[in-house]
C-alpha cells in the first residue's frame, strides 16, 4: 500500500500582493512555514525542521505511536519530552514544556498532530487561532489511535485529509465534523484550493458554504464554468451569464463570482479570482517601476479588471536586466517571463511598430510577449502607452 500524503496547508488567500499558488491537492511537498522570527525555536535552541507536519506526544505510549506515524508519513517530525531518550535516539526532537513548544511549532509547520486529550490541545492552541485561511491544520488523536479528530482547518488547512491518512495508519476512525462532508455537499473552500482560485474575501466563505449545505439559492457567475463539475446536479445553484447585477440587491441573494473582472458594487458574493492574465511590457531603458505600475493600475481600473488575476508579466529578453520590470514583478509578487527575438517575431500582433522594429529587431514587444506567454491569439487590452512604457494584456484560456 502506498504511503498516504498530507494535504496542503494553504488556500490561495487574499493579500495586498497575492502570491503565486503552491502545489495542488493532495500533497504538501513545498516550502516550510515562513522564516522563524527572533525569540522563537531557532533562538531557543529547538531544532527547526524543513518539513510539513509536527507530531507532538507526551506519554510513552503516545511517543511510540508518533514514531509509527512518522515512519508512514516521512513529511512529519516527532516532538517528544526530553525524558523519552529512546525516541530521541530514533530522531525525534526533544522539548521541555508543551506550552513553550506549541507556539513555536504553530509558526513553523503547516500541520500539527497532537497525541493527547483534546482538552489539553484546545487550551494550548486557543490563544494562537486567527482565521481558517491562516491557521495550520490541527489533528488530535488518543494514544491508541482509535479516534483521529480533525480539529482545526479541516478543508483549507487539510486537517480532514490528514486525519483520514493517520486513521489508516492507526487502523482507527477519522472524526470529521465539517458540515459539507457530513451532508455530502461540495466544499467551496476546498474547490477553490483545488482550482487555484484566490479567495479574495474569505469572510464570505461561511455564508456561501451554509447556503450550499442548506440548499438555499446561490447564483454563480463563472463564464469558464470552472465550478460546474463540482456543483453538477445541485438545483439551488443558479448559473448566470451576465456580468451585471440586478438593481434590486435584495433579490440577488448570495452568489459566487469567478472572474478576473471586479465584482459589481453592492453584490453580496464570494469572489474567487483566477490567475489568468498576462501583462506584456515594453519600455525605454531606465523606465521606472512607478511608470510601469501606474499605467498597469490605470488600465486595470479602466477595464474593471482585478490585479490579483495577473498570472505573470512578460517581455523581451533584452529587458531581463531592466530594473523597473524586475521591481514591478517583485512588488506584484508575480514571475516575469522573457522571450527571444526569434520567438517574438513569429507572433502576429494588431499594432506592429516600425520604430520598435528599427531599434530592437521585432515589430512588437508588449503585445507579442503577452500573446506568446498566454498562448493566445487575442488580446484583452491592446497596446497602451505612455512616454516610457507600453503594456498589453492577454487572457489565458481555461483549461490552460
C-alpha positions in Angstrom: 0.0 0.0 0.0 1.4 3.4 -0.9 2.2 5.9 1.8 -0.6 8.5 2.5 0.2 12.1 1.8 -0.5 15.2 3.7 -2.9 17.7 2.1 -1.6 21.2 1.6 -1.9 23.9 4.3 -2.8 27.0 2.4 -5.6 28.0 0.1 -4.9 31.0 -2.1 -5.5 33.7 0.4 -6.2 37.3 -0.3 -3.3 39.7 0.4 -2.2 43.1 -0.8 0.3 41.4 -3.2 -1.0 37.9 -3.5 1.5 35.1 -4.0 1.6 32.6 -6.8 -0.2 29.4 -5.6 1.7 26.4 -4.4 1.3 22.7 -5.1 -2.2 21.4 -5.8 -4.0 18.8 -3.6 -3.3 16.3 -2.2 0.4 16.7 -1.2 2.4 19.2 0.8 5.9 18.9 -0.6 6.8 22.6 -1.0 8.5 25.0 1.3 8.3 25.1 5.1 6.4 27.8 7.0 7.9 31.4 6.8 11.2 32.2 8.4 11.1 31.9 12.2 11.0 35.3 14.0 13.6 36.2 16.6 12.9 34.7 20.0 11.3 31.5 18.6 12.5 28.0 18.1 15.8 28.8 16.5 16.8 31.3 19.2 15.7 29.0 22.0 17.8 26.1 20.7 14.8 24.0 19.5 15.8 22.2 16.2 13.9 23.7 13.2 12.8 21.2 10.6 12.1 21.8 6.9 9.1 19.5 6.8 5.4 19.9 6.7 3.9 18.5 9.9 4.8 18.1 13.5 3.6 15.2 15.6 3.6 16.1 19.3 3.3 13.5 22.0 3.6 13.5 25.8 3.3 9.9 27.2 5.4 6.9 26.4 2.5 5.2 24.5 1.9 8.4 22.6 5.6 8.7 21.7 5.6 5.2 20.3 2.5 6.0 18.2 4.1 9.2 17.0 7.1 7.3 15.7 4.8 4.9 14.0 3.1 7.8 12.2 6.4 9.3 11.2 7.5 6.0 9.7 4.5 6.1 7.4 4.5 9.9 6.8 8.1 10.9 6.2 7.0 14.5 5.9 6.4 14.5 9.7 8.8 15.3 12.5 8.2 13.9 16.0 8.4 16.2 19.1 8.6 14.4 22.4 9.5 15.3 26.0 13.3 15.2 26.6 12.8 12.3 29.1 11.9 9.9 26.3 15.6 9.2 25.3 14.7 6.2 23.2 12.7 8.4 20.8 15.4 11.0 20.7 17.9 8.3 19.6 15.5 7.4 16.8 15.5 11.0 15.5 12.7 12.7 17.5 13.2 16.3 18.6 13.1 16.9 22.4 11.2 19.7 24.2 10.9 20.8 27.8 7.5 22.3 28.1 4.4 21.8 26.0 3.2 25.3 26.5 6.5 26.6 25.1 6.9 24.3 22.2 3.4 24.6 20.8 3.6 28.3 19.8 6.9 27.7 18.2 5.7 24.8 16.1 2.5 26.8 15.2 4.6 29.3 13.4 6.8 26.7 11.7 4.6 23.9 10.4 1.7 23.5 8.1 0.0 20.9 10.2 0.2 19.9 13.9 -0.8 16.4 15.1 -1.3 16.0 18.9 -1.4 12.7 20.6 -3.1 13.6 23.8 -6.5 14.7 25.2 -8.5 17.1 23.1 -9.0 19.4 26.1 -5.2 19.9 26.5 -4.9 20.8 22.8 -7.8 23.3 22.9 -6.2 25.1 25.9 -2.8 25.2 24.1 -3.9 26.5 20.7 -6.8 28.8 21.7 -4.6 31.9 22.0 -2.9 31.2 18.7 -6.0 30.9 16.5 -6.5 33.6 13.8 -8.5 32.5 10.8 -9.0 29.3 8.8 -7.1 30.8 5.9 -4.1 31.3 8.2 -4.2 28.6 10.8 -2.3 25.3 10.3 -4.2 22.0 10.2 -4.7 20.6 13.7 -5.4 16.9 14.3 -5.8 15.2 17.7 -5.8 11.5 18.5 -5.7 9.3 21.5 -2.6 7.4 22.3 -4.1 4.2 20.9 -5.0 5.9 17.7 -8.6 4.8 18.0 -10.1 8.2 17.2 -8.4 10.7 14.9 -10.1 14.1 15.2 -9.8 16.9 12.6 -10.0 19.9 14.9 -8.9 23.0 13.0 -8.6 23.9 9.3 -10.4 20.8 8.0 -10.7 22.0 4.4 -8.2 24.8 3.7 -5.5 23.5 6.1 -6.1 19.9 5.0 -6.8 18.5 8.5 -9.7 16.3 7.2 -7.4 14.6 4.7 -4.6 14.3 7.3 -7.0 12.8 9.9 -8.1 10.2 7.3 -4.5 9.4 6.4 -3.5 8.9 10.0 -6.6 6.8 10.7 -5.5 4.4 8.0 -2.1 4.1 9.7 -3.5 3.5 13.2 -6.5 1.5 11.9 -8.7 3.9 13.8 -11.7 6.1 13.0 -11.3 9.6 11.5 -13.7 12.0 13.1 -14.8 14.7 10.6 -17.4 17.3 11.6 -17.4 19.8 8.7 -21.0 20.2 7.5 -20.3 19.8 3.8 -18.6 16.4 4.5 -21.3 15.3 6.8 -24.1 16.4 4.3 -22.1 15.2 1.3 -22.1 18.7 -0.3 -19.4 20.4 -2.2 -16.9 22.4 0.0 -16.4 25.7 -1.8 -13.1 26.5 0.0 -11.6 23.1 -1.0 -12.9 23.6 -4.6 -11.2 27.0 -4.7 -8.0 25.5 -3.5 -8.0 22.7 -6.0 -8.7 25.0 -8.9 -6.1 27.5 -7.7 -8.6 30.3 -7.3 -7.7 33.1 -5.0 -10.2 33.7 -2.2 -10.5 37.5 -2.3 -13.0 37.9 0.6 -12.7 34.9 3.0 -15.4 36.3 5.2 -18.0 35.2 2.7 -16.8 31.6 2.8 -19.0 30.7 5.7 -22.1 32.5 4.3 -21.8 30.7 0.9 -21.0 27.3 2.5 -24.0 27.5 4.7 -26.3 28.3 1.7 -24.9 25.3 -0.2 -25.3 22.9 2.8 -28.9 24.1 3.5 -29.9 24.1 -0.2 -30.6 27.8 -0.4 -30.4 29.6 -3.7 -26.9 30.6 -4.7 -26.2 32.4 -8.0 -22.9 31.8 -9.8 -21.1 33.9 -12.3 -18.5 31.7 -13.8 -18.1 32.2 -17.6 -15.5 29.4 -17.9 -17.6 27.0 -15.9 -14.7 26.1 -13.6 -17.1 25.2 -10.8 -19.6 23.3 -12.9 -18.3 19.8 -12.4 -18.3 20.3 -8.6 -21.9 21.6 -8.5 -23.4 19.2 -11.0 -26.9 18.2 -10.0 -27.4 20.9 -7.4 -30.7 22.6 -8.3 -30.1 25.5 -5.9 -27.1 26.8 -7.9 -28.3 29.4 -10.4 -25.8 29.9 -13.3 -25.7 33.5 -14.7 -24.2 34.7 -18.0 -24.3 38.4 -17.5 -21.7 40.3 -15.5 -24.2 43.0 -14.4 -26.4 42.6 -11.3 -30.0 43.5 -10.7 -30.8 46.9 -9.4 -32.7 45.1 -6.6 -29.9 43.8 -4.5 -32.3 42.0 -2.1 -33.4 39.8 -5.0 -29.9 39.0 -5.9 -29.2 36.9 -2.8 -25.8 35.3 -2.1 -23.5 34.4 -5.0 -20.1 33.2 -6.2 -18.1 35.3 -8.6 -15.4 33.5 -10.5 -13.8 36.0 -12.8 -10.8 38.3 -13.5 -13.3 41.2 -13.5 -14.1 43.1 -10.4 -17.3 42.3 -8.5 -20.1 44.9 -9.2 -20.7 47.2 -6.4 -23.4 46.1 -4.0 -23.2 42.4 -4.9 -23.1 40.0 -1.9 -20.9 37.2 -3.2 -17.7 35.2 -2.7 -15.1 36.4 -5.1 -12.8 33.7 -6.5 -10.1 35.1 -8.6 -8.4 33.0 -11.3 -4.8 33.8 -12.2 -5.4 34.1 -16.0 -4.0 37.4 -17.2 -0.6 38.0 -18.7 0.8 41.6 -18.9 3.2 42.2 -21.7 5.7 45.1 -21.1 7.8 47.2 -23.4 9.7 50.1 -22.1 12.6 52.5 -22.7 15.8 51.8 -21.0 15.7 53.1 -17.4 11.9 53.3 -17.2 10.9 53.5 -13.5 8.8 50.9 -11.7 6.4 53.7 -10.9 5.8 54.4 -14.6 5.1 50.7 -15.2 2.8 50.2 -12.3 0.9 53.5 -12.8 0.0 52.5 -16.3 -0.9 49.0 -15.2 -3.2 50.2 -12.4 -4.8 52.8 -14.7 -5.6 50.2 -17.4 -6.9 47.6 -14.9 -9.1 50.2 -13.2 -10.5 51.4 -16.5 -11.3 47.9 -17.7 -12.6 46.8 -14.2 -10.0 44.0 -14.0 -8.5 42.7 -10.8 -4.7 43.0 -10.4 -5.0 39.7 -8.4 -5.7 37.9 -11.7 -2.3 38.6 -13.1 -0.5 35.3 -13.6 2.8 36.7 -14.8 4.5 39.6 -16.6 6.3 39.1 -20.0 8.8 41.0 -22.0 11.7 40.6 -24.5 14.9 39.1 -23.1 16.7 42.3 -23.8 14.9 43.6 -20.8 15.9 40.8 -18.5 18.1 43.2 -16.5 15.7 46.1 -16.6 15.3 47.3 -13.0 11.8 48.7 -13.5 10.4 45.5 -14.9 12.1 43.3 -12.3 10.9 45.6 -9.5 7.3 45.6 -10.8 7.4 41.8 -10.8 8.7 41.8 -7.2 6.1 44.2 -5.9 3.2 42.3 -7.7 4.7 39.0 -6.4 4.4 37.5 -9.8 7.1 36.0 -12.1 8.2 37.7 -15.3 8.9 35.6 -18.4 11.3 36.8 -21.1 11.3 35.8 -24.7 13.9 36.0 -27.5 13.5 38.0 -30.7 13.4 34.7 -32.6 10.3 33.6 -30.6 8.6 37.1 -30.7 8.9 37.6 -34.4 6.7 34.7 -35.2 3.7 36.3 -33.3 1.2 38.3 -35.3 0.0 41.4 -33.5 -2.6 44.1 -34.2 -0.3 47.1 -33.6 3.2 46.5 -35.0 5.6 49.3 -34.7 8.2 50.3 -37.3 10.1 52.3 -34.6 10.4 49.2 -32.3 11.4 47.1 -35.3 14.2 49.6 -36.2 15.5 49.7 -32.6 15.4 46.1 -31.4 14.6 44.0 -34.5 11.0 43.0 -33.8 7.8 44.9 -34.5 6.2 44.4 -31.1 7.2 43.7 -27.5 4.2 44.1 -25.2 1.5 42.7 -27.5 3.7 39.8 -28.8 5.0 38.7 -25.4 1.6 38.9 -23.8 0.2 36.6 -26.5 3.2 34.3 -26.5 3.1 33.8 -22.8 -0.7 33.3 -22.6 -0.6 31.0 -25.6 -3.4 33.1 -27.0 -4.2 34.7 -30.3 -6.4 37.5 -28.9 -5.6 40.5 -26.6 -7.9 41.6 -23.8 -6.2 45.0 -23.8 -4.3 46.0 -26.9 -1.1 48.1 -26.8 -1.4 51.2 -24.5 1.5 53.5 -24.0 3.0 56.4 -22.1 6.2 58.2 -22.8 8.3 55.4 -21.5 6.1 52.3 -21.2 3.8 50.1 -23.4 1.5 47.5 -21.9 -0.8 44.9 -23.4 -2.9 42.2 -21.6 -3.8 38.7 -22.9 -6.1 36.2 -21.2 -5.1 32.6 -20.6 -7.7 30.2 -21.7 -9.4 27.6 -19.5 -8.3 24.9 -19.2 -4.9 26.2 -20.0 
